[in-house]
């Protein structure tokens, strides 16, 4: 259960709804809706930091079937005055304006800076950041290219979504395997990315997703990197109370969070 209190800012990522099966996805979706119900009286803002869905594509007049419970709940939260933010992930990067029109959920395509109570945040999904993974970085440029999106968009939705579902069978979420091993400071590419950013500008908190492993890691005496984990294995989220950020589990998996601070 979520405790009552002063207004807070919540961060979540990597739901990957749609896999590995309809039943399992629906169970996670209902759990997420319960979570949002519990925080709606304490939340001033909610950030979903990528990969709500295992695949998403907005045709001009068509949106993917399903997920009505979550989308309806987000619309309800927006109507109640809670500010919603969404950072596109590598699985739902083909978001256009549907979320902003229907749910007033501001959409971001790159990491963005925020500041609350003098605390500086850099928030982003995390895909394609840091050293290495050159193959994915090349693919990302192709997928983000407007021509690629247009070419996919001319496919009838039945074909396009069928192709996407076939591709998702190879995804990490589909196979049920997660990145459960922490590779240390030198082996974690997002930690390396954050450390490099600190040489350019100070941030109190880096909030990222994509990694699927909940991590709360101190980078310096004044800065921490927080990876939000996922809602497949860990059901973790972060909350900022105006002074500090805590990384917690909604399903009593706090002992699985990697902490070094």
C-alpha positions in Angstrom: 0.0 0.0 0.0 1.1 3.6 -0.7 1.1 5.9 2.4 -0.8 9.1 2.4 1.1 12.4 2.7 2.3 15.5 0.9 2.1 15.7 -2.8 4.8 13.7 -4.5 6.3 13.0 -8.0 6.3 9.3 -9.1 8.5 7.6 -11.7 7.9 4.2 -13.4 9.0 2.4 -16.5 9.1 -0.7 -18.6 5.6 -2.3 -18.3 5.9 -4.0 -21.7 2.2 -4.6 -21.9 1.2 -7.1 -24.6 3.7 -9.9 -23.7 4.4 -12.7 -23.0 0.7 -13.5 -23.2 -2.7 -11.8 -23.0 -3.5 -13.1 -19.6 -0.1 -12.2 -18.0 -0.1 -8.8 -19.6 -3.7 -8.1 -18.4 -2.6 -9.1 -14.9 0.2 -6.6 -14.9 -2.0 -4.0 -16.4 -4.6 -4.4 -13.6 -1.8 -4.2 -11.0 -0.5 -1.0 -12.5 -4.1 0.5 -12.4 -4.3 -0.5 -8.7 -1.0 1.3 -8.1 -2.2 4.5 -9.9 -5.4 4.4 -7.8 -3.4 4.2 -4.6 -1.2 7.2 -5.5 -3.7 9.5 -7.1 -4.3 11.4 -3.9 -0.6 12.0 -3.2 0.7 12.6 -6.8 1.3 16.0 -8.3 3.1 14.5 -11.3 3.7 11.0 -12.8 6.5 10.2 -15.2 6.3 7.0 -17.2 9.9 6.6 -18.5 9.4 4.4 -21.6 8.2 1.0 -22.8 4.6 1.1 -21.6 3.9 -1.3 -24.4 6.0 -4.0 -26.0 5.0 -2.4 -29.3 3.1 0.7 -30.2 2.4 2.4 -33.5 -0.1 5.2 -34.2 -1.7 5.0 -37.5 -3.6 8.1 -38.6 -7.0 6.8 -37.5 -6.1 3.6 -35.6 -4.5 2.8 -32.3 -3.5 -0.6 -31.1 -6.2 -2.8 -29.6 -6.2 -3.4 -25.9 -4.8 -1.7 -22.8 -8.1 0.2 -22.2 -7.8 -0.1 -18.4 -4.4 1.6 -18.2 -5.2 4.2 -20.8 -8.5 5.0 -19.2 -6.8 5.3 -15.8 -4.2 7.7 -17.1 -6.9 9.8 -18.7 -8.7 9.9 -15.3 -5.6 11.0 -13.6 -5.0 13.8 -16.1 -8.6 15.0 -15.8 -8.0 15.1 -12.0 -5.2 17.6 -12.6 -2.2 15.3 -12.2 0.5 16.2 -14.7 1.6 13.2 -16.8 4.9 12.8 -18.7 5.9 10.0 -21.1 9.4 9.3 -22.4 9.3 7.1 -25.5 11.2 3.9 -25.1 12.8 1.6 -27.7 9.6 -0.5 -27.8 7.1 2.4 -28.2 9.1 5.0 -29.9 6.5 5.4 -32.7 4.2 7.5 -30.4 2.9 10.6 -32.1 0.3 12.9 -30.6 -2.4 10.4 -29.3 -1.2 10.5 -25.6 -1.1 14.3 -25.6 -4.5 14.7 -27.2 -6.3 12.1 -25.2 -4.5 12.2 -21.8 -2.7 15.5 -21.8 0.4 13.4 -21.3 3.4 15.3 -22.5 5.7 13.2 -24.7 9.5 13.4 -24.8 11.8 11.8 -27.4 15.1 12.6 -25.7 16.3 13.0 -22.1 15.1 16.2 -20.5 16.1 18.3 -17.5 13.7 19.2 -14.6 14.1 21.0 -11.4 12.0 20.8 -8.2 12.9 22.5 -4.9 16.4 23.2 -6.1 17.0 19.5 -7.0 18.1 19.0 -10.6 17.0 15.9 -12.5 18.0 14.4 -15.9 15.3 11.9 -17.0 15.3 9.6 -20.0 14.4 6.1 -21.1 18.1 5.2 -21.5 18.2 3.3 -24.8 21.2 4.2 -27.0 22.9 6.2 -24.2 26.5 5.6 -23.0 29.3 3.6 -24.7 28.9 0.6 -26.9 25.8 -1.0 -28.5 26.7 0.6 -31.8 24.4 -1.8 -33.7 21.3 -0.7 -31.8 22.3 3.0 -32.1 22.3 2.5 -35.9 19.0 0.8 -35.8 17.5 3.5 -33.6 18.4 6.1 -36.2 16.6 4.1 -38.9 13.5 3.5 -36.7 13.3 7.2 -35.7 13.6 8.3 -39.4 10.4 9.8 -40.6 10.7 7.9 -43.9 10.8 4.6 -42.0 7.8 5.5 -40.0 5.9 6.5 -43.1 6.8 3.3 -44.9 5.6 1.2 -41.9 2.4 3.4 -41.7 1.3 2.6 -45.2 1.0 -1.1 -44.2 -2.6 -2.0 -43.3 -2.8 -2.3 -39.5 -3.5 -6.0 -39.6 -0.2 -6.5 -41.4 1.8 -4.0 -39.5 0.7 -5.1 -36.0 1.1 -8.8 -37.1 4.7 -8.1 -38.1 5.3 -6.2 -34.9 4.0 -9.1 -32.8 6.2 -11.5 -34.6 9.2 -9.4 -33.9 8.3 -9.0 -30.2 8.6 -12.8 -29.8 12.3 -12.2 -29.7 12.2 -9.5 -27.1 13.5 -9.8 -23.6 10.0 -9.4 -22.2 8.6 -12.1 -24.4 11.1 -14.7 -23.4 10.7 -13.8 -19.7 14.3 -13.3 -19.1 15.6 -10.1 -17.5 18.9 -8.4 -16.8 19.2 -9.6 -13.3 23.0 -9.2 -12.9 24.6 -5.9 -11.9 27.8 -5.5 -13.9 29.5 -3.0 -11.6 30.3 0.7 -12.2 32.6 0.1 -15.2 30.2 -2.4 -16.8 27.0 -0.4 -16.5 26.7 1.8 -19.6 24.1 4.1 -18.1 26.3 4.7 -15.1 29.1 5.6 -17.5 26.7 7.9 -19.4 25.7 9.7 -16.1 29.3 10.1 -15.0 30.2 11.7 -18.3 27.2 14.1 -18.0 28.4 15.1 -14.5 31.6 16.4 -16.1 29.4 18.8 -18.1 26.8 19.8 -15.5 25.7 18.9 -12.0 22.5 16.8 -11.5 21.2 15.6 -8.2 19.4 12.7 -9.8 19.5 10.7 -13.0 16.2 8.8 -13.5 16.4 6.1 -16.2 14.5 3.0 -17.4 15.4 0.4 -20.1 17.9 -1.5 -17.9 15.1 -3.6 -16.3 17.1 -3.9 -13.1 16.2 -1.6 -10.2 19.4 0.3 -9.2 20.1 3.1 -6.8 23.7 4.1 -7.2 25.6 7.0 -5.7 27.8 8.7 -8.4 29.2 11.3 -6.1 28.5 13.0 -2.8 25.8 15.0 -4.5 24.5 12.8 -7.3 22.7 9.5 -7.7 21.7 7.3 -10.6 18.4 5.6 -10.3 17.2 2.9 -12.7 13.5 2.2 -12.3 13.6 -1.5 -13.0 10.4 -2.9 -14.6 6.9 -4.0 -14.0 7.6 -7.5 -15.3 9.8 -8.9 -12.6 10.3 -6.2 -9.9 7.3 -3.8 -10.0 9.5 -1.0 -8.8 9.0 2.7 -8.8 10.7 5.9 -7.5 9.1 8.7 -5.6 10.4 12.2 -4.9 9.0 13.8 -1.8 10.4 17.3 -2.4 13.7 16.5 -0.7 14.9 13.0 -1.6 14.2 10.2 -4.1 13.4 6.7 -2.9 13.4 3.5 -5.1 10.7 1.1 -3.9 8.9 -2.1 -4.9 5.1 -2.3 -5.1 5.3 -6.1 -4.7 7.7 -6.4 -1.7 10.8 -7.0 -3.9 12.8 -4.3 -2.1 15.5 -6.8 -1.3 16.2 -7.2 -5.0 17.0 -3.5 -5.6 20.7 -2.9 -6.1 21.7 -0.1 -3.7 25.1 1.5 -3.4 24.9 4.8 -1.5 
